[in-house]
């Protein structure tokens, strides 16, 4: 019986889907990332891979694993995968779009509110025994009612974030995309602006773009200097979209007011990172999709994609369908 490798523990229902399709499953259960060479070694004797976590799937991987006929990612992002190399070797790659839109937008919204009210920092003051004398002018946050939310990457997740902000807090929505989002403009009265205008006019700037050569490091010193001094920067997309050294500098020098991160650069973040001690900063360990419901949907979708490929069908969530037209 052919075998499928899964690089993390995932839901029993997803494993059962693969088993029921007639394949054995090997699950990597150790709580540490695999090096690429370790992954290549583990792939021996397996016909397909369900990849969970930051596995680097490049030309060297595909050349070293000619027996791997399909790869299902349990993620939306695929910046760790060389799609051109996968196509060259005829390996279809799928991801898990849409199922985590609301959960990830919830985290961005949570970070926005937490930063605005200094929630994480104020919690720490209780642990330090500093909840004592009441000073009405100390540790003040800011309100976001009626302010302007700028969205960088107004796709499905960005739309959910903008919808919450618009309906719950009456925020004005501006956005910058590679293309216009007519749905958001109609339903949320969102206004398309240039990147510079997004920086200059946003009271809260929330990042929901894919990581690419175009977006990598785009939020750097120059970008932060164009933002309002009372602006809040939120990133729940990919850490490499912001330059973390520049972000720290912008916060320390009060160029911007605060930041909320569910993704960091690098990741994981070290425990001595100065962002963790800042009053106006909230950091989470990349938990955008971390609900029971969403992780279940992601695992099942990844398994369904893999089963489809192993059954000779096109993966429902194929990233680049042109792989099927390769000779």
RASUL-V240165 format. One record per pair of residues at least 4 apart in sequence whose C-alpha atoms are under 6 Angstrom apart, sorted by sequence separation. I is the first residue (numbers start at 1). J is the second residue. If there is no record, write none. Layout:
BEGIN
i->I j->J
i->I j->J
END
This chain:
BEGIN
i->16 j->20
i->19 j->23
i->34 j->38
i->57 j->61
i->87 j->91
i->100 j->104
i->106 j->110
i->110 j->114
i->111 j->115
i->114 j->118
i->126 j->130
i->154 j->158
i->155 j->159
i->159 j->163
i->162 j->166
i->163 j->167
i->164 j->168
i->165 j->169
i->166 j->170
i->184 j->188
i->185 j->189
i->193 j->197
i->197 j->201
i->198 j->202
i->211 j->215
i->212 j->216
i->219 j->223
i->297 j->301
i->309 j->313
i->18 j->23
i->19 j->24
i->34 j->39
i->86 j->91
i->114 j->119
i->125 j->130
i->126 j->131
i->154 j->159
i->166 j->171
i->185 j->190
i->211 j->216
i->250 j->255
i->251 j->256
i->289 j->294
i->308 j->313
i->309 j->314
i->165 j->171
i->184 j->190
i->250 j->256
i->309 j->315
i->308 j->315
i->305 j->315
i->174 j->190
i->176 j->192
i->173 j->190
i->174 j->191
i->175 j->192
i->176 j->193
i->174 j->192
i->175 j->193
i->76 j->95
i->176 j->195
i->3 j->23
i->5 j->25
i->7 j->27
i->8 j->28
i->9 j->29
i->47 j->67
i->48 j->68
i->75 j->95
i->76 j->96
i->2 j->23
i->3 j->24
i->4 j->25
i->5 j->26
i->6 j->27
i->7 j->28
i->8 j->29
i->47 j->68
i->48 j->69
i->50 j->71
i->70 j->91
i->72 j->93
i->73 j->94
i->75 j->96
i->76 j->97
i->244 j->265
i->260 j->281
i->262 j->283
i->3 j->25
i->47 j->69
i->48 j->70
i->49 j->71
i->50 j->72
i->51 j->73
i->52 j->74
i->69 j->91
i->70 j->92
i->71 j->93
i->72 j->94
i->73 j->95
i->74 j->96
i->258 j->280
i->259 j->281
i->260 j->282
i->261 j->283
i->262 j->284
i->48 j->71
i->50 j->73
i->58 j->81
i->148 j->171
i->150 j->173
i->152 j->175
i->217 j->240
i->218 j->241
i->219 j->242
i->220 j->243
i->258 j->281
i->260 j->283
i->262 j->285
i->263 j->286
i->56 j->80
i->57 j->81
i->58 j->82
i->117 j->141
i->145 j->169
i->146 j->170
i->147 j->171
i->148 j->172
i->149 j->173
i->150 j->174
i->151 j->175
i->152 j->176
i->153 j->177
i->216 j->240
i->217 j->241
i->239 j->263
i->262 j->286
i->116 j->141
i->146 j->171
i->148 j->173
i->150 j->175
i->216 j->241
i->217 j->242
i->221 j->246
i->231 j->256
i->232 j->257
i->234 j->259
i->238 j->263
i->239 j->264
i->240 j->265
i->59 j->85
i->116 j->142
i->200 j->226
i->215 j->241
i->217 j->243
i->220 j->246
i->229 j->255
i->230 j->256
i->231 j->257
i->232 j->258
i->233 j->259
i->234 j->260
i->235 j->261
i->236 j->262
i->239 j->265
i->199 j->226
i->200 j->227
i->204 j->231
i->229 j->256
i->230 j->257
i->232 j->259
i->234 j->261
i->236 j->263
i->199 j->227
i->203 j->231
i->204 j->232
i->205 j->233
i->206 j->234
i->207 j->235
i->229 j->257
i->205 j->234
i->206 j->235
i->208 j->237
i->4 j->46
i->3 j->46
i->4 j->47
i->3 j->47
i->4 j->48
i->5 j->49
i->6 j->50
i->7 j->51
i->8 j->52
i->4 j->49
i->7 j->52
i->150 j->198
i->158 j->208
i->105 j->157
i->150 j->202
i->149 j->202
i->148 j->202
i->151 j->205
i->105 j->160
i->148 j->203
i->149 j->204
i->150 j->205
i->151 j->206
i->152 j->207
i->153 j->208
i->101 j->157
i->105 j->161
i->149 j->205
i->152 j->208
i->153 j->209
i->108 j->236
i->111 j->260
i->121 j->279
i->118 j->280
i->120 j->282
i->115 j->280
i->115 j->281
i->115 j->282
i->107 j->288
i->104 j->288
i->104 j->289
i->103 j->289
i->100 j->289
i->100 j->294
i->96 j->298
i->94 j->317
i->74 j->298
i->94 j->318
i->93 j->318
i->94 j->319
i->93 j->319
i->74 j->302
i->72 j->302
i->90 j->323
i->72 j->306
i->87 j->323
i->14 j->299
i->14 j->300
i->14 j->303
END
